[in-house]
Amino acid sequence: MTLIAHILAGAFLAAGAVFVLIGSFGLWRLPDFYTRLHAAGITDTLGLSLLLVGMMFLAGWTLVTVKLIFILLLILLTSPTATHAVANAAYTVGLRPFGVPAEDLPEKDG
């Protein structure tokens, strides 16, 4: 059983590392705030979630696994919400997406 758990842990840790790496390249290479925010959200939510699941397989059924589950739930609830709030705030103050003409954006109320 431990061999299977270690193989699964390695697969989840590798997948999480790949998503974190892709997200970091996205933060570096993408052209505007919104696409960079999307890359950060993917890195934060999916990459960290996969890393935490891999750590859960390594920890087995212990108190550490329970703590990792709580951290995972916290990340899954707060990260997308925070990303949406930041994007909404940027849009509210008038930050336009890259390459989108002003006439294609909906008009603001107020």
C-alpha atoms as an extended CHARMM CRD file, in Angstrom:
* protein
*
       110  EXT
         1         1  MET       CA              0.0000000000        0.0000000000        0.0000000000  PROA      1               0.0000000000
         2         2  THR       CA              2.7860000000        2.4470000000        0.7490000000  PROA      2               0.0000000000
         3         3  LEU       CA              4.2720000000        2.0010000000       -2.7260000000  PROA      3               0.0000000000
         4         4  ILE       CA              0.9490000000        2.9520000000       -4.3210000000  PROA      4               0.0000000000
         5         5  ALA       CA              0.6020000000        5.9120000000       -1.9590000000  PROA      5               0.0000000000
         6         6  HSD       CA              4.1090000000        7.0950000000       -2.7960000000  PROA      6               0.0000000000
         7         7  ILE       CA              3.4670000000        6.7740000000       -6.5220000000  PROA      7               0.0000000000
         8         8  LEU       CA              0.2010000000        8.7190000000       -6.2250000000  PROA      8               0.0000000000
         9         9  ALA       CA              1.9050000000       11.3280000000       -4.0370000000  PROA      9               0.0000000000
        10        10  GLY       CA              4.6680000000       11.7400000000       -6.5860000000  PROA      10              0.0000000000
        11        11  ALA       CA              2.1540000000       12.1030000000       -9.4100000000  PROA      11              0.0000000000
        12        12  PHE       CA              0.1440000000       14.7440000000       -7.5430000000  PROA      12              0.0000000000
        13        13  LEU       CA              3.2620000000       16.6220000000       -6.4500000000  PROA      13              0.0000000000
        14        14  ALA       CA              4.6460000000       16.5830000000       -9.9940000000  PROA      14              0.0000000000
        15        15  ALA       CA              1.3410000000       17.7750000000      -11.4580000000  PROA      15              0.0000000000
        16        16  GLY       CA              1.1140000000       20.5410000000       -8.8590000000  PROA      16              0.0000000000
        17        17  ALA       CA              4.6770000000       21.6140000000       -9.6000000000  PROA      17              0.0000000000
        18        18  VAL       CA              3.8810000000       21.7320000000      -13.3270000000  PROA      18              0.0000000000
        19        19  PHE       CA              0.8520000000       23.9580000000      -12.7470000000  PROA      19              0.0000000000
        20        20  VAL       CA              2.8420000000       26.2670000000      -10.4720000000  PROA      20              0.0000000000
        21        21  LEU       CA              5.5830000000       26.4880000000      -13.0970000000  PROA      21              0.0000000000
        22        22  ILE       CA              3.0990000000       27.2090000000      -15.8940000000  PROA      22              0.0000000000
        23        23  GLY       CA              1.4190000000       29.8480000000      -13.7400000000  PROA      23              0.0000000000
        24        24  SER       CA              4.7260000000       31.5330000000      -12.9710000000  PROA      24              0.0000000000
        25        25  PHE       CA              5.5310000000       31.7090000000      -16.6900000000  PROA      25              0.0000000000
        26        26  GLY       CA              2.0610000000       33.1490000000      -17.2070000000  PROA      26              0.0000000000
        27        27  LEU       CA              2.7110000000       35.8830000000      -14.6740000000  PROA      27              0.0000000000
        28        28  TRP       CA              5.8940000000       36.7210000000      -16.5150000000  PROA      28              0.0000000000
        29        29  ARG       CA              4.7220000000       36.5060000000      -20.1300000000  PROA      29              0.0000000000
        30        30  LEU       CA              1.0460000000       37.4650000000      -20.2850000000  PROA      30              0.0000000000
        31        31  PRO       CA              0.2740000000       40.9850000000      -21.5060000000  PROA      31              0.0000000000
        32        32  ASP       CA             -2.1650000000       42.5650000000      -19.0620000000  PROA      32              0.0000000000
        33        33  PHE       CA             -3.4810000000       42.5720000000      -15.5390000000  PROA      33              0.0000000000
        34        34  TYR       CA             -6.4930000000       40.3160000000      -16.1240000000  PROA      34              0.0000000000
        35        35  THR       CA             -4.6220000000       37.5190000000      -17.8550000000  PROA      35              0.0000000000
        36        36  ARG       CA             -1.8820000000       37.6680000000      -15.2320000000  PROA      36              0.0000000000
        37        37  LEU       CA             -4.5350000000       37.5110000000      -12.5340000000  PROA      37              0.0000000000
        38        38  HSD       CA             -5.9490000000       34.4190000000      -14.2250000000  PROA      38              0.0000000000
        39        39  ALA       CA             -2.4980000000       32.8070000000      -14.2260000000  PROA      39              0.0000000000
        40        40  ALA       CA             -2.0800000000       33.6410000000      -10.5440000000  PROA      40              0.0000000000
        41        41  GLY       CA             -5.5000000000       32.1780000000       -9.7530000000  PROA      41              0.0000000000
        42        42  ILE       CA             -4.6770000000       28.9100000000      -11.5210000000  PROA      42              0.0000000000
        43        43  THR       CA             -1.3410000000       28.7080000000       -9.7440000000  PROA      43              0.0000000000
        44        44  ASP       CA             -2.8740000000       29.4840000000       -6.4010000000  PROA      44              0.0000000000
        45        45  THR       CA             -5.9010000000       27.2090000000       -6.6160000000  PROA      45              0.0000000000
        46        46  LEU       CA             -5.0570000000       24.2400000000       -8.8070000000  PROA      46              0.0000000000
        47        47  GLY       CA             -1.3010000000       24.0550000000       -8.2860000000  PROA      47              0.0000000000
        48        48  LEU       CA             -1.4940000000       24.3540000000       -4.5230000000  PROA      48              0.0000000000
        49        49  SER       CA             -4.4460000000       21.9540000000       -4.3360000000  PROA      49              0.0000000000
        50        50  LEU       CA             -2.5330000000       19.2600000000       -6.1940000000  PROA      50              0.0000000000
        51        51  LEU       CA              0.5150000000       19.8000000000       -3.9970000000  PROA      51              0.0000000000
        52        52  LEU       CA             -1.6100000000       19.4930000000       -0.8630000000  PROA      52              0.0000000000
        53        53  VAL       CA             -3.2440000000       16.2800000000       -2.0910000000  PROA      53              0.0000000000
        54        54  GLY       CA              0.2040000000       14.8540000000       -2.7720000000  PROA      54              0.0000000000
        55        55  MET       CA              1.2570000000       15.7670000000        0.7530000000  PROA      55              0.0000000000
        56        56  MET       CA             -1.8700000000       14.0590000000        2.0870000000  PROA      56              0.0000000000
        57        57  PHE       CA             -0.8650000000       10.8080000000        0.4040000000  PROA      57              0.0000000000
        58        58  LEU       CA              2.5860000000       11.0870000000        1.9610000000  PROA      58              0.0000000000
        59        59  ALA       CA              1.2010000000       11.8240000000        5.4330000000  PROA      59              0.0000000000
        60        60  GLY       CA             -1.2440000000        8.9250000000        5.5340000000  PROA      60              0.0000000000
        61        61  TRP       CA             -4.2450000000        9.0160000000        7.8700000000  PROA      61              0.0000000000
        62        62  THR       CA             -2.8610000000       11.2810000000       10.5960000000  PROA      62              0.0000000000
        63        63  LEU       CA             -3.5780000000       14.6200000000       12.1800000000  PROA      63              0.0000000000
        64        64  VAL       CA             -1.3540000000       16.1820000000        9.5350000000  PROA      64              0.0000000000
        65        65  THR       CA             -3.8060000000       15.0190000000        6.8460000000  PROA      65              0.0000000000
        66        66  VAL       CA             -6.7000000000       16.6540000000        8.6800000000  PROA      66              0.0000000000
        67        67  LYS       CA             -4.7620000000       19.9210000000        8.8470000000  PROA      67              0.0000000000
        68        68  LEU       CA             -3.9470000000       19.6700000000        5.1360000000  PROA      68              0.0000000000
        69        69  ILE       CA             -7.6360000000       19.1200000000        4.3650000000  PROA      69              0.0000000000
        70        70  PHE       CA             -8.5270000000       22.2840000000        6.2870000000  PROA      70              0.0000000000
        71        71  ILE       CA             -5.8560000000       24.2250000000        4.4090000000  PROA      71              0.0000000000
        72        72  LEU       CA             -7.1610000000       22.8340000000        1.1130000000  PROA      72              0.0000000000
        73        73  LEU       CA            -10.7360000000       23.8580000000        1.9270000000  PROA      73              0.0000000000
        74        74  LEU       CA             -9.5630000000       27.3250000000        2.9350000000  PROA      74              0.0000000000
        75        75  ILE       CA             -7.6500000000       27.7560000000       -0.3290000000  PROA      75              0.0000000000
        76        76  LEU       CA            -10.5390000000       26.4330000000       -2.4390000000  PROA      76              0.0000000000
        77        77  LEU       CA            -12.9560000000       28.8860000000       -0.8150000000  PROA      77              0.0000000000
        78        78  THR       CA            -10.8410000000       32.0130000000       -0.5680000000  PROA      78              0.0000000000
        79        79  SER       CA             -8.5870000000       32.0190000000       -3.6330000000  PROA      79              0.0000000000
        80        80  PRO       CA            -11.2580000000       32.2120000000       -6.3680000000  PROA      80              0.0000000000
        81        81  THR       CA            -13.2290000000       34.7040000000       -4.2950000000  PROA      81              0.0000000000
        82        82  ALA       CA            -10.2100000000       36.9500000000       -3.8060000000  PROA      82              0.0000000000
        83        83  THR       CA             -9.2630000000       36.7210000000       -7.4870000000  PROA      83              0.0000000000
        84        84  HSD       CA            -12.7860000000       37.7090000000       -8.5050000000  PROA      84              0.0000000000
        85        85  ALA       CA            -12.8360000000       40.5980000000       -6.0280000000  PROA      85              0.0000000000
        86        86  VAL       CA             -9.5200000000       41.9670000000       -7.2980000000  PROA      86              0.0000000000
        87        87  ALA       CA            -10.6090000000       41.6600000000      -10.9460000000  PROA      87              0.0000000000
        88        88  ASN       CA            -13.9320000000       43.3420000000      -10.1640000000  PROA      88              0.0000000000
        89        89  ALA       CA            -12.1650000000       46.1820000000       -8.3550000000  PROA      89              0.0000000000
        90        90  ALA       CA             -9.8010000000       46.6900000000      -11.2980000000  PROA      90              0.0000000000
        91        91  TYR       CA            -12.7130000000       46.7780000000      -13.7230000000  PROA      91              0.0000000000
        92        92  THR       CA            -14.6430000000       49.1630000000      -11.4890000000  PROA      92              0.0000000000
        93        93  VAL       CA            -11.8160000000       51.7170000000      -11.4410000000  PROA      93              0.0000000000
        94        94  GLY       CA            -11.5930000000       51.5470000000      -15.2340000000  PROA      94              0.0000000000
        95        95  LEU       CA             -8.7220000000       49.2010000000      -16.0400000000  PROA      95              0.0000000000
        96        96  ARG       CA             -9.4450000000       47.9540000000      -19.5530000000  PROA      96              0.0000000000
        97        97  PRO       CA             -8.3590000000       44.5300000000      -20.8010000000  PROA      97              0.0000000000
        98        98  PHE       CA             -5.4640000000       44.5220000000      -23.2750000000  PROA      98              0.0000000000
        99        99  GLY       CA             -6.5190000000       44.7370000000      -26.9160000000  PROA      99              0.0000000000
       100       100  VAL       CA            -10.2200000000       45.3650000000      -26.2530000000  PROA      100             0.0000000000
       101       101  PRO       CA            -11.5320000000       48.6300000000      -27.7530000000  PROA      101             0.0000000000
       102       102  ALA       CA            -13.5450000000       50.8560000000      -25.4530000000  PROA      102             0.0000000000
       103       103  GLU       CA            -16.6810000000       50.5120000000      -27.6220000000  PROA      103             0.0000000000
       104       104  ASP       CA            -16.7070000000       46.7320000000      -27.0700000000  PROA      104             0.0000000000
       105       105  LEU       CA            -16.9040000000       47.0690000000      -23.2870000000  PROA      105             0.0000000000
       106       106  PRO       CA            -20.2740000000       47.5220000000      -21.5740000000  PROA      106             0.0000000000
       107       107  GLU       CA            -21.0020000000       50.9590000000      -20.1940000000  PROA      107             0.0000000000
       108       108  LYS       CA            -20.8410000000       51.4770000000      -16.4570000000  PROA      108             0.0000000000
       109       109  ASP       CA            -23.8780000000       52.4840000000      -14.4620000000  PROA      109             0.0000000000
       110       110  GLY       CA            -23.1820000000       55.6390000000      -12.5620000000  PROA      110             0.0000000000
